[in-house]
Amino acid sequence: MSLMSPRPNSLESIMAQDIAQNGPMDMGRFMGLALGHCEYGYYMSGDPFGRGGDFTTAPEISQMFGEILGAWFADIWMQMGSPQSFVFLECGPGRGTLMSDMMRATKSVPGFHAACEIHFLEMSPVLRDKQAQALKSYTPHWHETLGDVPRDKPLLVVGNEFFDALPVRQLEKVNKRWAERAVFYDEDKGFHLGLVPALPELIRFIPEVLRDAKEGSIFELSPVSRSFMRNLCDILKACGGAGLFIDYGPARSGLGDSVQAVRVHRYSDILKDIGKSDLTAHVDFESLLSEAMDAGADVWGIVEQGAFLKALGIEHRAAHLGITADANVLKSLKESLRRLVSCDQMGALFKVIGVSCGSTLRPAGF
Ligand code: SAH
């Protein structure tokens, strides 16, 4: 066995075998397996959150994030005429912190809790357990796919850092043509990146203005994210409702390789320790909104997270929480507010988009 041979029984040996049988693996399939393989995928074992974990997200930074989003949904629900029953769906709920903060914040909204049925879209069994603990007083329902979510009532849906976990494919301009980046494997070099011919149906996703990109440019596209948004809007069209998504990425579709691996709060090589580090890519919000518009949904955004949270009053919420806080708590309140809204922190890189169908809404923050 050469030094580069994968360890037996690991995701790496499964992938090496797959590549030997089926040829180079496109980046989308690689990400999908690295994150979601039923046994060895990153999200299938362990809890990736928090200080001891691999990354921290907005709801884990401060309760204020969920409180503000809870208020947004309560307002939308009232604008929809306060339907007596609705599905409150969270996509990729992590530890359940966001939903739990949203529910606490909406306790005093008359009728909201009585009408609300909590549903989660989650693939990780470990995180499902955490979500069950965090939401035990609300008896949530879990689903593997959007297709399993009930369609007999209006739907309100939220996703924070959900789309960035969905696989992207990468096209690269080489010799004046677009080729697709793929993962190769051989005994000598181990896993490495290379190019295969790009399918015309992928190339057609490249926006007109980017087609003439210079040599070596990379364009990322996420067919999985696009069809998720399309399916979601079809459900919203059938049942009525709205969705709010917060994630990171540029305001305009652009060029560049954004696929990154993070392990214990540090960047690592995407082809090393496959399945042990988190893999994400920047979200192409423009492509999601155009998919939603094509499906006939009303769309809002793209706005920056900092501007959105401030428009919804996060600074007032922080000041209010500060009234009864001691010096230490006050310091951490200020610090977490800064992390959420400052342009040099999450405030500008993270963006917010909204979609809705069936009611004329004026959502706050856009
Ligand atoms: N929203 C949470 C967690 C973000 S991490 C927070 O802000 O803290 C991404 C979440 O999406 C995890 O819960 C992960 O298990 C879930 N996830 C990733 N890909 C998924 C998929 N294809 N289907 C369902 N859940 C997925």
Residues whose N, C-alpha, C, O or C-beta is under 5 A from the ligand:
A	BS01	SAH	Y43 T57 P59 C91 G92 P93 G94 L121 E122 M123 S124 L127 E144 N160 E161 F162 A165
